[in-house]
């Protein structure tokens, strides 16, 4: 992956061919991250990992102003943020009354199972995440990498260019902070 940073510099300078060279280098890693995150979504989710990667990619490289990525970690942080926004937008879309947001879809095979990431929960988590980001941006960055992308703590620390100890401290703080913000009743 040492080839990524020079190509990111060329993308930043507006070189269209550089974006075409970058995608094959990062695609598999982005796909793994998206597949991991999508595995945590409820059954019957209409967004597939490939579609999530493609949508995130389009948001990253097709901006009116050239994007500035200082490093591989910065690029993956931007990809994590794009994926988070796509998942939240999808949850909002599903939660709208017009789209049957007041109804819960329960597959007959799983009537006794509870879903961890229903749209309403994801929206509540995102609202709390936004408040955390405003007050504690470094802790929010760790949450974004862990919760919305599915990176392990060492992977998140590496992507954010921080030590594992620092990432663990931010993760522990953020979990407690979010728990309190979300009602912390159990």
C-alpha positions as protocol buffer text, in pm:
chain_id: "A"
residue {
  index: 1
  type: UNK
  ca { x: 0 y: 0 z: 0 }
}
residue {
  index: 2
  type: UNK
  ca { x: 304 y: 230 z: -16 }
}
residue {
  index: 3
  type: UNK
  ca { x: 189 y: 333 z: -365 }
}
residue {
  index: 4
  type: UNK
  ca { x: -127 y: 495 z: -228 }
}
residue {
  index: 5
  type: UNK
  ca { x: 15 y: 819 z: -86 }
}
residue {
  index: 6
  type: UNK
  ca { x: 182 y: 941 z: -411 }
}
residue {
  index: 7
  type: UNK
  ca { x: -135 y: 860 z: -603 }
}
residue {
  index: 8
  type: UNK
  ca { x: -340 y: 1051 z: -345 }
}
residue {
  index: 9
  type: UNK
  ca { x: -113 y: 1351 z: -410 }
}
residue {
  index: 10
  type: UNK
  ca { x: -184 y: 1323 z: -783 }
}
residue {
  index: 11
  type: UNK
  ca { x: -560 y: 1296 z: -716 }
}
residue {
  index: 12
  type: UNK
  ca { x: -535 y: 1611 z: -503 }
}
residue {
  index: 13
  type: UNK
  ca { x: -373 y: 1793 z: -795 }
}
residue {
  index: 14
  type: UNK
  ca { x: -678 y: 1709 z: -1006 }
}
residue {
  index: 15
  type: UNK
  ca { x: -523 y: 1439 z: -1223 }
}
residue {
  index: 16
  type: UNK
  ca { x: -820 y: 1228 z: -1338 }
}
residue {
  index: 17
  type: UNK
  ca { x: -611 y: 925 z: -1430 }
}
residue {
  index: 18
  type: UNK
  ca { x: -474 y: 906 z: -1075 }
}
residue {
  index: 19
  type: UNK
  ca { x: -822 y: 834 z: -936 }
}
residue {
  index: 20
  type: UNK
  ca { x: -850 y: 544 z: -1179 }
}
residue {
  index: 21
  type: UNK
  ca { x: -516 y: 409 z: -1052 }
}
residue {
  index: 22
  type: UNK
  ca { x: -614 y: 453 z: -688 }
}
residue {
  index: 23
  type: UNK
  ca { x: -936 y: 253 z: -694 }
}
residue {
  index: 24
  type: UNK
  ca { x: -779 y: -91 z: -762 }
}
residue {
  index: 25
  type: UNK
  ca { x: -527 y: -32 z: -482 }
}
residue {
  index: 26
  type: UNK
  ca { x: -784 y: 49 z: -214 }
}
residue {
  index: 27
  type: UNK
  ca { x: -1094 y: -130 z: -344 }
}
residue {
  index: 28
  type: UNK
  ca { x: -1046 y: -463 z: -167 }
}
residue {
  index: 29
  type: UNK
  ca { x: -970 y: -297 z: 166 }
}
residue {
  index: 30
  type: UNK
  ca { x: -1274 y: -69 z: 134 }
}
residue {
  index: 31
  type: UNK
  ca { x: -1486 y: -371 z: 36 }
}
residue {
  index: 32
  type: UNK
  ca { x: -1373 y: -564 z: 346 }
}
residue {
  index: 33
  type: UNK
  ca { x: -1455 y: -268 z: 568 }
}
residue {
  index: 34
  type: UNK
  ca { x: -1798 y: -229 z: 408 }
}
residue {
  index: 35
  type: UNK
  ca { x: -1871 y: -603 z: 430 }
}
residue {
  index: 36
  type: UNK
  ca { x: -1779 y: -602 z: 799 }
}
residue {
  index: 37
  type: UNK
  ca { x: -2007 y: -307 z: 866 }
}
residue {
  index: 38
  type: UNK
  ca { x: -2293 y: -450 z: 661 }
}
residue {
  index: 39
  type: UNK
  ca { x: -2270 y: -779 z: 852 }
}
residue {
  index: 40
  type: UNK
  ca { x: -2382 y: -581 z: 1159 }
}
residue {
  index: 41
  type: UNK
  ca { x: -2690 y: -444 z: 982 }
}
residue {
  index: 42
  type: UNK
  ca { x: -3034 y: -605 z: 1023 }
}
residue {
  index: 43
  type: UNK
  ca { x: -3146 y: -885 z: 790 }
}
residue {
  index: 44
  type: UNK
  ca { x: -3317 y: -771 z: 473 }
}
residue {
  index: 45
  type: UNK
  ca { x: -3097 y: -462 z: 445 }
}
residue {
  index: 46
  type: UNK
  ca { x: -3116 y: -339 z: 86 }
}
residue {
  index: 47
  type: UNK
  ca { x: -2771 y: -178 z: 73 }
}
residue {
  index: 48
  type: UNK
  ca { x: -2495 y: -421 z: -23 }
}
residue {
  index: 49
  type: UNK
  ca { x: -2123 y: -380 z: 68 }
}
residue {
  index: 50
  type: UNK
  ca { x: -2028 y: -330 z: -297 }
}
residue {
  index: 51
  type: UNK
  ca { x: -2287 y: -55 z: -337 }
}
residue {
  index: 52
  type: UNK
  ca { x: -2165 y: 108 z: -15 }
}
residue {
  index: 53
  type: UNK
  ca { x: -1805 y: 110 z: -140 }
}
residue {
  index: 54
  type: UNK
  ca { x: -1907 y: 246 z: -481 }
}
residue {
  index: 55
  type: UNK
  ca { x: -2121 y: 523 z: -332 }
}
residue {
  index: 56
  type: UNK
  ca { x: -1845 y: 617 z: -87 }
}
residue {
  index: 57
  type: UNK
  ca { x: -1590 y: 618 z: -371 }
}
residue {
  index: 58
  type: UNK
  ca { x: -1805 y: 849 z: -580 }
}
residue {
  index: 59
  type: UNK
  ca { x: -1843 y: 1087 z: -288 }
}
residue {
  index: 60
  type: UNK
  ca { x: -1468 y: 1088 z: -230 }
}
residue {
  index: 61
  type: UNK
  ca { x: -1342 y: 1150 z: -583 }
}
residue {
  index: 62
  type: UNK
  ca { x: -1625 y: 1343 z: -746 }
}
residue {
  index: 63
  type: UNK
  ca { x: -1620 y: 1657 z: -536 }
}
residue {
  index: 64
  type: UNK
  ca { x: -1637 y: 2003 z: -696 }
}
residue {
  index: 65
  type: UNK
  ca { x: -1314 y: 2104 z: -521 }
}
residue {
  index: 66
  type: UNK
  ca { x: -1011 y: 1869 z: -519 }
}
residue {
  index: 67
  type: UNK
  ca { x: -982 y: 1662 z: -203 }
}
residue {
  index: 68
  type: UNK
  ca { x: -673 y: 1686 z: 16 }
}
residue {
  index: 69
  type: UNK
  ca { x: -557 y: 1361 z: 173 }
}
residue {
  index: 70
  type: UNK
  ca { x: -239 y: 1388 z: 376 }
}
residue {
  index: 71
  type: UNK
  ca { x: -189 y: 1014 z: 408 }
}
residue {
  index: 72
  type: UNK
  ca { x: -339 y: 672 z: 365 }
}
residue {
  index: 73
  type: UNK
  ca { x: -496 y: 702 z: 712 }
}
residue {
  index: 74
  type: UNK
  ca { x: -653 y: 1035 z: 620 }
}
residue {
  index: 75
  type: UNK
  ca { x: -801 y: 880 z: 304 }
}
residue {
  index: 76
  type: UNK
  ca { x: -952 y: 590 z: 500 }
}
residue {
  index: 77
  type: UNK
  ca { x: -1087 y: 831 z: 760 }
}
residue {
  index: 78
  type: UNK
  ca { x: -1262 y: 1018 z: 478 }
}
residue {
  index: 79
  type: UNK
  ca { x: -1391 y: 687 z: 342 }
}
residue {
  index: 80
  type: UNK
  ca { x: -1520 y: 594 z: 689 }
}
residue {
  index: 81
  type: UNK
  ca { x: -1702 y: 926 z: 716 }
}
residue {
  index: 82
  type: UNK
  ca { x: -1854 y: 879 z: 369 }
}
residue {
  index: 83
  type: UNK
  ca { x: -1974 y: 529 z: 461 }
}
residue {
  index: 84
  type: UNK
  ca { x: -2120 y: 655 z: 787 }
}
residue {
  index: 85
  type: UNK
  ca { x: -2313 y: 928 z: 608 }
}
residue {
  index: 86
  type: UNK
  ca { x: -2445 y: 684 z: 348 }
}
residue {
  index: 87
  type: UNK
  ca { x: -2565 y: 442 z: 617 }
}
residue {
  index: 88
  type: UNK
  ca { x: -2731 y: 723 z: 813 }
}
residue {
  index: 89
  type: UNK
  ca { x: -2899 y: 860 z: 499 }
}
residue {
  index: 90
  type: UNK
  ca { x: -3024 y: 512 z: 419 }
}
residue {
  index: 91
  type: UNK
  ca { x: -3159 y: 473 z: 773 }
}
residue {
  index: 92
  type: UNK
  ca { x: -3334 y: 810 z: 749 }
}
residue {
  index: 93
  type: UNK
  ca { x: -3486 y: 714 z: 417 }
}
residue {
  index: 94
  type: UNK
  ca { x: -3621 y: 394 z: 566 }
}
residue {
  index: 95
  type: UNK
  ca { x: -3752 y: 569 z: 875 }
}
residue {
  index: 96
  type: UNK
  ca { x: -3971 y: 812 z: 681 }
}
residue {
  index: 97
  type: UNK
  ca { x: -4345 y: 756 z: 712 }
}
residue {
  index: 98
  type: UNK
  ca { x: -4372 y: 777 z: 335 }
}
residue {
  index: 99
  type: UNK
  ca { x: -4153 y: 468 z: 313 }
}
residue {
  index: 100
  type: UNK
  ca { x: -4331 y: 280 z: 591 }
}
residue {
  index: 101
  type: UNK
  ca { x: -4092 y: 396 z: 863 }
}
residue {
  index: 102
  type: UNK
  ca { x: -4354 y: 341 z: 1133 }
}
residue {
  index: 103
  type: UNK
  ca { x: -4375 y: -29 z: 1045 }
}
residue {
  index: 104
  type: UNK
  ca { x: -4128 y: -289 z: 1159 }
}
residue {
  index: 105
  type: UNK
  ca { x: -4039 y: -555 z: 906 }
}
residue {
  index: 106
  type: UNK
  ca { x: -4002 y: -887 z: 1087 }
}
residue {
  index: 107
  type: UNK
  ca { x: -3901 y: -1190 z: 881 }
}
residue {
  index: 108
  type: UNK
  ca { x: -4096 y: -1494 z: 995 }
}
residue {
  index: 109
  type: UNK
  ca { x: -3777 y: -1696 z: 1033 }
}
residue {
  index: 110
  type: UNK
  ca { x: -3651 y: -1450 z: 1294 }
}
residue {
  index: 111
  type: UNK
  ca { x: -3958 y: -1350 z: 1489 }
}
residue {
  index: 112
  type: UNK
  ca { x: -3786 y: -1417 z: 1822 }
}
residue {
  index: 113
  type: UNK
  ca { x: -3465 y: -1227 z: 1742 }
}
residue {
  index: 114
  type: UNK
  ca { x: -3408 y: -859 z: 1821 }
}
residue {
  index: 115
  type: UNK
  ca { x: -3226 y: -643 z: 1568 }
}
residue {
  index: 116
  type: UNK
  ca { x: -2936 y: -435 z: 1696 }
}
residue {
  index: 117
  type: UNK
  ca { x: -2919 y: -173 z: 1421 }
}
residue {
  index: 118
  type: UNK
  ca { x: -3271 y: -75 z: 1326 }
}
residue {
  index: 119
  type: UNK
  ca { x: -3302 y: 266 z: 1156 }
}
residue {
  index: 120
  type: UNK
  ca { x: -3437 y: 446 z: 1464 }
}
residue {
  index: 121
  type: UNK
  ca { x: -3147 y: 321 z: 1677 }
}
residue {
  index: 122
  type: UNK
  ca { x: -2893 y: 413 z: 1410 }
}
residue {
  index: 123
  type: UNK
  ca { x: -3041 y: 764 z: 1390 }
}
residue {
  index: 124
  type: UNK
  ca { x: -3024 y: 803 z: 1769 }
}
residue {
  index: 125
  type: UNK
  ca { x: -2663 y: 686 z: 1768 }
}
residue {
  index: 126
  type: UNK
  ca { x: -2579 y: 928 z: 1485 }
}
residue {
  index: 127
  type: UNK
  ca { x: -2733 y: 1222 z: 1671 }
}
residue {
  index: 128
  type: UNK
  ca { x: -2531 y: 1136 z: 1981 }
}
residue {
  index: 129
  type: UNK
  ca { x: -2224 y: 1084 z: 1761 }
}
residue {
  index: 130
  type: UNK
  ca { x: -2267 y: 1434 z: 1613 }
}
residue {
  index: 131
  type: UNK
  ca { x: -2273 y: 1584 z: 1964 }
}
residue {
  index: 132
  type: UNK
  ca { x: -1965 y: 1381 z: 2059 }
}
residue {
  index: 133
  type: UNK
  ca { x: -1785 y: 1500 z: 1743 }
}
residue {
  index: 134
  type: UNK
  ca { x: -1859 y: 1863 z: 1833 }
}
residue {
  index: 135
  type: UNK
  ca { x: -1720 y: 1825 z: 2186 }
}
residue {
  index: 136
  type: UNK
  ca { x: -1455 y: 1553 z: 2149 }
}
residue {
  index: 137
  type: UNK
  ca { x: -1347 y: 1514 z: 1784 }
}
residue {
  index: 138
  type: UNK
  ca { x: -1065 y: 1265 z: 1850 }
}
residue {
  index: 139
  type: UNK
  ca { x: -1294 y: 1030 z: 2042 }
}
residue {
  index: 140
  type: UNK
  ca { x: -1557 y: 1066 z: 1769 }
}
residue {
  index: 141
  type: UNK
  ca { x: -1297 y: 972 z: 1507 }
}
residue {
  index: 142
  type: UNK
  ca { x: -1229 y: 646 z: 1690 }
}
residue {
  index: 143
  type: UNK
  ca { x: -1605 y: 578 z: 1712 }
}
residue {
  index: 144
  type: UNK
  ca { x: -1642 y: 645 z: 1340 }
}
residue {
  index: 145
  type: UNK
  ca { x: -1367 y: 396 z: 1257 }
}
residue {
  index: 146
  type: UNK
  ca { x: -1485 y: 131 z: 1504 }
}
residue {
  index: 147
  type: UNK
  ca { x: -1865 y: 152 z: 1486 }
}
residue {
  index: 148
  type: UNK
  ca { x: -1941 y: 280 z: 1138 }
}
residue {
  index: 149
  type: UNK
  ca { x: -1658 y: 108 z: 948 }
}
residue {
  index: 150
  type: UNK
  ca { x: -1590 y: -191 z: 1172 }
}
residue {
  index: 151
  type: UNK
  ca { x: -1215 y: -158 z: 1218 }
}
residue {
  index: 152
  type: UNK
  ca { x: -1051 y: -325 z: 1513 }
}
residue {
  index: 153
  type: UNK
  ca { x: -892 y: -100 z: 1774 }
}
residue {
  index: 154
  type: UNK
  ca { x: -537 y: -150 z: 1635 }
}
residue {
  index: 155
  type: UNK
  ca { x: -660 y: -83 z: 1279 }
}
residue {
  index: 156
  type: UNK
  ca { x: -844 y: 231 z: 1391 }
}
residue {
  index: 157
  type: UNK
  ca { x: -536 y: 352 z: 1577 }
}
residue {
  index: 158
  type: UNK
  ca { x: -321 y: 299 z: 1269 }
}
residue {
  index: 159
  type: UNK
  ca { x: -570 y: 469 z: 1036 }
}
residue {
  index: 160
  type: UNK
  ca { x: -590 y: 768 z: 1272 }
}
residue {
  index: 161
  type: UNK
  ca { x: -210 y: 778 z: 1327 }
}
residue {
  index: 162
  type: UNK
  ca { x: -239 y: 740 z: 1704 }
}
residue {
  index: 163
  type: UNK
  ca { x: -107 y: 485 z: 1948 }
}
residue {
  index: 164
  type: UNK
  ca { x: -326 y: 192 z: 2044 }
}
residue {
  index: 165
  type: UNK
  ca { x: -323 y: 316 z: 2403 }
}
residue {
  index: 166
  type: UNK
  ca { x: -456 y: 656 z: 2298 }
}
residue {
  index: 167
  type: UNK
  ca { x: -715 y: 497 z: 2070 }
}
residue {
  index: 168
  type: UNK
  ca { x: -826 y: 267 z: 2354 }
}
residue {
  index: 169
  type: UNK
  ca { x: -856 y: 563 z: 2592 }
}
residue {
  index: 170
  type: UNK
  ca { x: -1067 y: 756 z: 2337 }
}
residue {
  index: 171
  type: UNK
  ca { x: -1279 y: 445 z: 2266 }
}
residue {
  index: 172
  type: UNK
  ca { x: -1345 y: 383 z: 2637 }
}
residue {
  index: 173
  type: UNK
  ca { x: -1435 y: 747 z: 2694 }
}
residue {
  index: 174
  type: UNK
  ca { x: -1658 y: 765 z: 2384 }
}
residue {
  index: 175
  type: UNK
  ca { x: -1848 y: 448 z: 2476 }
}
residue {
  index: 176
  type: UNK
  ca { x: -1920 y: 582 z: 2825 }
}
residue {
  index: 177
  type: UNK
  ca { x: -2014 y: 924 z: 2687 }
}
residue {
  index: 178
  type: UNK
  ca { x: -2247 y: 777 z: 2423 }
}
residue {
  index: 179
  type: UNK
  ca { x: -2399 y: 540 z: 2679 }
}
residue {
  index: 180
  type: UNK
  ca { x: -2489 y: 840 z: 2893 }
}
residue {
  index: 181
  type: UNK
  ca { x: -2623 y: 1036 z: 2596 }
}
residue {
  index: 182
  type: UNK
  ca { x: -2838 y: 748 z: 2476 }
}
residue {
  index: 183
  type: UNK
  ca { x: -3011 y: 709 z: 2809 }
}
residue {
  index: 184
  type: UNK
  ca { x: -2782 y: 450 z: 2965 }
}
residue {
  index: 185
  type: UNK
  ca { x: -3068 y: 251 z: 3113 }
}
residue {
  index: 186
  type: UNK
  ca { x: -2927 y: -89 z: 3054 }
}
